[in-house]
Amino acid sequence: MQSKPIALTVLDVLSVIGIGAATYFALVFAPTEAVMGNVQRVFYFHVGTAWVGMVGFVLAAVAGVVFLITKDLKWDRLEFAAVEVSAMFFFITIALGSIWARPAWNTWWTWDPRLTTAAVTELVYIAYFMLRAGIEDPEKRARFGAVYALLGGLSAPVTFMVIRLFRTIHPVVIGNQSAAAQGGFDMESGMLIAMFVAIGAFTILFVDLIWHRVRLAKLEATVEEIKLKNSI
């Protein structure tokens, strides 16, 4: 097994520090929202995880395109890692949004356009894992996965833009508020700082986890190659 790069070790440490800082800024530094109170503090992690989730889905689509052009399996490993890590973060986003929705909307879930498209996006990528699990040949699996990731990547910008294109109860915190939005709030400077700290912290953690997952995928590919040779 290859030794762990020093840069990755540094990234591990920065990830821990970043998440600790984001927690402090969300729970202590940011002012308490006047209407919703402390439950609004979920917002900072909600936005941070949503950001890296969507970035990862787009990254997977780009990696899929590069694989289809180059046929280099390292891009397939990056694609798979991006989808796996992003699907985890996006599930956390949905869970945190549900916790926030309970006091803000008086319900854990409603079929609002943003929530619906987010749920569809998560299901799309769960199906991605099922597709790959059903294909044994590495190159064929990578090819089908790349096409699927490219098509699935379209759901990320749709999910981001839907609250700006349709009337929705989900607030547009950055930008003009929707007239129908419930639970919206104006961002004070302390809230903005806490939000950007959270986004930065989760971005560092995202890169760290992607790097670890790619290294693990290399080992998995080596084991799979040995098994295929022994089965011949």
Order of alpha helices (4+ residues) and beta strands (2+ residues): alpha-alpha-alpha-alpha-alpha-alpha-alpha
